[in-house]
Amino acid sequence: MTTLYQALMLILDVIWFIMIAHIILSWLISFQVLNMRQPVVAQIWDGLSRLLEPVYAPIRRILPNTGPLDLAPLVAFIALIILQQALRNNAGFFYGY
Protein backbone atom coordinates (compact mmCIF):
# COMPACT_ATOMS: atom_id res chain seq x y z
CA MET A 1 0.00 0.00 0.00
CA THR A 2 2.96 2.30 0.52
CA THR A 3 3.67 2.12 -3.20
CA LEU A 4 0.09 3.14 -3.99
CA TYR A 5 0.38 6.17 -1.71
CA GLN A 6 3.71 7.18 -3.26
CA ALA A 7 2.37 6.70 -6.79
CA LEU A 8 -0.70 8.83 -6.07
CA MET A 9 1.42 11.57 -4.53
CA LEU A 10 3.82 11.47 -7.49
CA ILE A 11 0.95 11.80 -9.96
CA LEU A 12 -0.51 14.72 -8.02
CA ASP A 13 2.92 16.39 -7.84
CA VAL A 14 3.38 16.06 -11.62
CA ILE A 15 -0.09 17.53 -12.21
CA TRP A 16 0.80 20.34 -9.79
CA PHE A 17 3.95 21.23 -11.76
CA ILE A 18 2.09 21.07 -15.08
CA MET A 19 -0.59 23.40 -13.72
CA ILE A 20 2.01 25.84 -12.36
CA ALA A 21 3.79 25.88 -15.74
CA HIS A 22 0.47 26.48 -17.53
CA ILE A 23 -0.50 29.31 -15.20
CA ILE A 24 2.89 31.03 -15.46
CA LEU A 25 2.94 30.62 -19.23
CA SER A 26 -0.56 32.12 -19.50
CA TRP A 27 0.61 35.16 -17.50
CA LEU A 28 3.71 35.57 -19.67
CA ILE A 29 1.59 35.39 -22.82
CA SER A 30 -1.04 37.78 -21.40
CA PHE A 31 1.58 40.37 -20.47
CA GLN A 32 3.23 39.91 -23.89
CA VAL A 33 6.52 38.72 -22.46
CA LEU A 34 6.17 35.66 -24.70
CA ASN A 35 4.66 35.67 -28.15
CA MET A 36 2.38 32.92 -29.47
CA ARG A 37 3.92 33.38 -32.94
CA GLN A 38 7.09 31.77 -31.64
CA PRO A 39 6.83 28.06 -32.57
CA VAL A 40 8.30 26.75 -29.30
CA VAL A 41 5.96 28.87 -27.17
CA ALA A 42 2.96 27.84 -29.27
CA GLN A 43 3.87 24.14 -29.01
CA ILE A 44 4.39 24.27 -25.25
CA TRP A 45 1.13 26.20 -24.78
CA ASP A 46 -0.79 23.77 -26.98
CA GLY A 47 0.66 20.74 -25.19
CA LEU A 48 -0.10 22.08 -21.73
CA SER A 49 -3.59 23.14 -22.79
CA ARG A 50 -4.32 19.70 -24.21
CA LEU A 51 -3.15 18.05 -21.00
CA LEU A 52 -5.20 20.29 -18.72
CA GLU A 53 -8.36 20.86 -20.77
CA PRO A 54 -9.97 17.59 -19.58
CA VAL A 55 -9.52 18.89 -16.03
CA TYR A 56 -10.67 22.46 -16.72
CA ALA A 57 -13.68 21.72 -18.98
CA PRO A 58 -15.97 20.20 -16.30
CA ILE A 59 -15.06 23.02 -13.91
CA ARG A 60 -15.88 25.65 -16.56
CA ARG A 61 -19.32 24.08 -17.05
CA ILE A 62 -20.08 24.46 -13.33
CA LEU A 63 -18.64 27.95 -12.78
CA PRO A 64 -20.57 31.05 -13.84
CA ASN A 65 -19.31 32.96 -16.87
CA THR A 66 -16.84 35.59 -15.66
CA GLY A 67 -15.95 36.96 -19.07
CA PRO A 68 -12.23 37.05 -19.84
CA LEU A 69 -11.31 35.91 -16.32
CA ASP A 70 -10.96 32.12 -16.29
CA LEU A 71 -11.32 30.77 -12.76
CA ALA A 72 -11.12 27.08 -13.73
CA PRO A 73 -7.33 26.84 -13.17
CA LEU A 74 -7.71 28.39 -9.71
CA VAL A 75 -10.50 26.00 -8.73
CA ALA A 76 -8.55 23.01 -10.10
CA PHE A 77 -5.41 24.13 -8.28
CA ILE A 78 -7.27 24.47 -4.97
CA ALA A 79 -8.91 21.06 -5.48
CA LEU A 80 -5.50 19.53 -6.19
CA ILE A 81 -4.03 20.99 -3.01
CA ILE A 82 -7.01 19.73 -0.99
CA LEU A 83 -6.61 16.26 -2.51
CA GLN A 84 -2.88 16.20 -1.70
CA GLN A 85 -3.56 17.28 1.86
CA ALA A 86 -6.28 14.66 2.27
CA LEU A 87 -3.87 11.97 1.12
CA ARG A 88 -1.17 13.20 3.51
CA ASN A 89 -3.63 13.27 6.41
CA ASN A 90 -4.68 9.70 5.66
CA ALA A 91 -1.19 8.33 4.98
CA GLY A 92 -1.56 5.99 7.94
CA PHE A 93 -4.19 4.07 5.99
CA PHE A 94 -1.62 3.33 3.29
CA TYR A 95 1.16 2.45 5.73
CA GLY A 96 -1.06 0.20 7.84
CA TYR A 97 -0.78 2.10 11.15
BAFI-3210 file (N, C-alpha, C; in Angstrom, 3 decimals, decimal comma, padded with zeros to 6 digits):
// residues 97
n [1|2|3|4|5|6|7|8|9|10|11|12|13|14|15|16|17|18|19|20|21|22|23|24|25|26|27|28|29|30|31|32|33|34|35|36|37|38|39|40|41|42|43|44|45|46|47|48|49|50|51|52|53|54|55|56|57|58|59|60|61|62|63|64|65|66|67|68|69|70|71|72|73|74|75|76|77|78|79|80|81|82|83|84|85|86|87|88|89|90|91|92|93|94|95|96|97]
n.u [000,808|002,064|003,403|001,282|000,336|002,634|002,745|000,327|000,784|002,999|001,859|000,006|001,814|003,156|001,030|000,559|002,929|002,651|000,324|001,199|003,185|001,550|-000,086|001,820|002,882|000,593|000,289|002,668|002,217|-000,107|000,819|002,449|005,114|006,002|005,506|002,913|003,408|005,861|007,261|008,071|006,962|004,260|003,909|004,478|002,466|000,184|000,495|000,421|-002,135|-003,722|-003,231|-004,380|-006,971|-009,012|-009,314|-010,029|-012,372|-014,827|-015,008|-015,325|-017,868|-019,427|-018,853|-019,881|-020,129|-017,468|-016,547|-013,607|-011,995|-010,723|-011,575|-011,262|-008,635|-007,766|-009,684|-009,249|-006,609|-006,825|-008,459|-006,702|-004,677|-006,160|-006,787|-004,199|-003,515|-005,468|-004,703|-002,187|-002,977|-004,262|-002,327|-001,582|-003,407|-002,464|000,015|-000,555|-000,909]
n.v [-001,194|001,153|001,793|002,468|004,807|006,452|006,500|007,789|010,285|011,115|011,342|013,406|015,436|015,788|016,677|019,045|020,523|020,750|022,285|024,642|025,466|025,953|028,024|030,058|030,367|031,281|033,792|035,029|035,105|036,670|039,135|039,804|039,041|036,697|035,463|034,181|033,616|032,556|029,463|027,495|028,411|028,351|025,590|024,513|025,772|024,741|021,994|021,918|022,960|021,009|018,872|019,778|020,589|018,531|018,528|021,151|021,670|020,398|021,913|024,505|024,286|024,213|026,565|030,031|032,276|034,391|036,205|037,439|036,484|033,558|031,217|028,539|027,265|028,137|027,005|024,293|024,069|024,611|022,446|020,367|020,811|020,407|017,697|016,555|017,205|015,779|013,167|013,122|013,471|011,086|009,167|007,152|005,122|003,987|003,075|001,265|001,763]
n.w [000,000|000,525|-001,799|-003,472|-002,256|-002,591|-005,391|-006,031|-004,837|-006,332|-008,903|-008,402|-007,732|-010,193|-011,787|-010,410|-010,977|-013,768|-013,912|-012,638|-014,467|-016,694|-015,750|-015,220|-017,794|-019,119|-017,918|-018,785|-021,523|-021,602|-020,628|-022,660|-022,655|-023,678|-026,988|-028,956|-031,588|-031,765|-032,477|-030,538|-028,134|-028,817|-029,240|-026,693|-025,192|-026,462|-025,936|-023,085|-022,697|-023,927|-022,210|-019,822|-020,372|-020,187|-017,429|-016,789|-018,303|-017,214|-014,869|-015,833|-016,899|-014,616|-013,187|-013,040|-015,869|-016,210|-017,977|-019,480|-017,471|-016,370|-014,127|-013,753|-013,693|-011,149|-009,400|-009,958|-009,116|-006,366|-005,651|-006,209|-004,312|-001,975|-002,309|-002,233|000,411|001,798|001,185|002,457|005,115|005,556|005,362|007,059|006,627|004,277|005,061|006,977|009,727]
ca.u [000,000|002,960|003,670|000,093|000,381|003,709|002,367|-000,700|001,421|003,824|000,954|-000,507|002,924|003,375|-000,089|000,795|003,949|002,089|-000,595|002,005|003,786|000,474|-000,502|002,890|002,940|-000,557|000,605|003,709|001,588|-001,038|001,580|003,231|006,522|006,174|004,657|002,377|003,915|007,085|006,833|008,297|005,960|002,964|003,867|004,390|001,131|-000,785|000,662|-000,097|-003,589|-004,324|-003,150|-005,196|-008,358|-009,970|-009,517|-010,670|-013,678|-015,968|-015,065|-015,885|-019,315|-020,076|-018,644|-020,574|-019,312|-016,841|-015,949|-012,226|-011,311|-010,958|-011,324|-011,118|-007,331|-007,707|-010,498|-008,553|-005,406|-007,270|-008,906|-005,500|-004,032|-007,015|-006,605|-002,878|-003,556|-006,283|-003,866|-001,173|-003,629|-004,679|-001,190|-001,561|-004,187|-001,615|001,158|-001,057|-000,777]
ca.v [000,000|002,297|002,116|003,142|006,168|007,182|006,696|008,830|011,569|011,472|011,795|014,718|016,387|016,063|017,528|020,342|021,227|021,075|023,404|025,841|025,878|026,477|029,315|031,031|030,617|032,118|035,158|035,570|035,389|037,781|040,374|039,910|038,720|035,662|035,670|032,918|033,383|031,772|028,060|026,746|028,868|027,840|024,143|024,271|026,197|023,773|020,743|022,083|023,141|019,698|018,051|020,289|020,860|017,589|018,891|022,456|021,715|020,200|023,020|025,649|024,084|024,458|027,953|031,047|032,964|035,590|036,956|037,050|035,910|032,121|030,766|027,084|026,845|028,393|025,997|023,011|024,133|024,467|021,057|019,527|020,995|019,731|016,256|016,204|017,282|014,658|011,966|013,201|013,275|009,695|008,331|005,990|004,069|003,332|002,452|000,201|002,098]
ca.w [000,000|000,521|-003,198|-003,992|-001,713|-003,257|-006,786|-006,069|-004,532|-007,491|-009,962|-008,016|-007,842|-011,622|-012,210|-009,794|-011,759|-015,083|-013,717|-012,363|-015,740|-017,534|-015,197|-015,462|-019,235|-019,501|-017,505|-019,671|-022,817|-021,403|-020,474|-023,894|-022,459|-024,699|-028,151|-029,475|-032,939|-031,640|-032,565|-029,302|-027,167|-029,270|-029,008|-025,253|-024,782|-026,979|-025,195|-021,726|-022,787|-024,213|-021,003|-018,722|-020,775|-019,583|-016,025|-016,722|-018,982|-016,304|-013,912|-016,562|-017,048|-013,328|-012,775|-013,840|-016,866|-015,661|-019,072|-019,837|-016,315|-016,288|-012,758|-013,734|-013,167|-009,714|-008,731|-010,104|-008,277|-004,975|-005,484|-006,193|-003,006|-000,992|-002,506|-001,700|001,864|002,271|001,117|003,515|006,411|005,663|004,976|007,941|005,986|003,289|005,726|007,843|011,153]
c.u [000,855|003,234|002,498|000,061|001,439|003,378|001,313|-000,099|002,304|002,961|000,416|000,583|003,207|002,273|000,096|001,811|003,437|001,142|000,155|002,629|002,738|000,041|000,558|002,991|001,777|-000,325|001,633|003,151|000,657|-000,321|002,568|004,736|006,914|005,142|004,202|002,822|005,252|006,691|006,993|007,240|004,596|002,847|003,741|002,992|000,073|-000,702|000,107|-001,615|-004,289|-004,285|-004,162|-006,649|-009,346|-010,233|-010,335|-012,089|-014,849|-016,120|-015,675|-017,391|-020,063|-019,994|-019,477|-019,601|-018,783|-016,146|-014,539|-011,451|-011,696|-010,578|-011,123|-009,734|-007,208|-008,478|-009,802|-007,318|-005,764|-007,723|-007,715|-004,786|-004,840|-006,842|-005,256|-002,885|-004,379|-005,485|-002,802|-001,783|-004,048|-003,566|-001,105|-002,358|-003,324|-000,458|000,730|-000,901|-002,133]
c.v [001,264|002,743|002,854|004,593|007,005|007,455|007,794|010,208|012,045|012,008|013,186|015,788|016,755|016,972|018,940|021,152|021,610|022,265|024,701|026,363|026,512|027,862|030,382|031,370|031,502|033,570|035,790|035,902|036,594|039,118|040,590|039,814|037,646|035,873|034,319|032,636|032,653|030,290|027,277|027,120|028,304|026,334|023,818|024,631|025,191|022,450|020,830|022,234|021,819|018,778|018,485|020,547|019,826|017,865|020,182|022,460|021,447|021,337|024,242|025,516|024,415|025,931|028,909|031,722|034,263|036,411|036,488|036,406|034,442|031,633|029,260|026,643|027,057|027,334|024,630|022,963|023,955|023,035|020,107|019,619|020,297|018,218|015,790|016,203|016,139|013,357|011,965|012,932|011,824|008,735|007,079|004,831|003,289|002,589|001,370|000,478|002,018]
c.w [000,000|-000,909|-003,823|-003,527|-002,437|-004,719|-006,916|-005,802|-005,688|-008,626|-009,642|-008,073|-009,295|-012,158|-011,660|-010,600|-013,146|-014,965|-013,440|-013,658|-016,654|-017,052|-015,464|-016,940|-019,683|-019,088|-018,440|-021,050|-022,691|-021,297|-021,612|-023,652|-023,470|-025,796|-028,689|-030,913|-032,934|-031,594|-031,263|-028,263|-027,546|-029,019|-027,525|-024,754|-025,230|-026,214|-023,785|-021,730|-023,069|-023,002|-019,946|-019,097|-020,233|-018,098|-015,930|-017,280|-018,040|-015,289|-014,576|-016,747|-015,760|-012,934|-013,621|-014,806|-016,265|-016,735|-019,360|-018,685|-016,178|-014,895|-012,657|-013,247|-011,661|-008,939|-008,797|-009,212|-006,807|-004,711|-005,415|-004,845|-001,911|-001,091|-001,973|-000,178|002,457|002,232|002,221|004,889|006,634|005,258|005,834|007,377|004,993|003,929|006,717|009,320|011,814]
res [m|t|t|l|y|q|a|l|m|l|i|l|d|v|i|w|f|i|m|i|a|h|i|i|l|s|w|l|i|s|f|q|v|l|n|m|r|q|p|v|v|a|q|i|w|d|g|l|s|r|l|l|e|p|v|y|a|p|i|r|r|i|l|p|n|t|g|p|l|d|l|a|p|l|v|a|f|i|a|l|i|i|l|q|q|a|l|r|n|n|a|g|f|f|y|g|y]
***
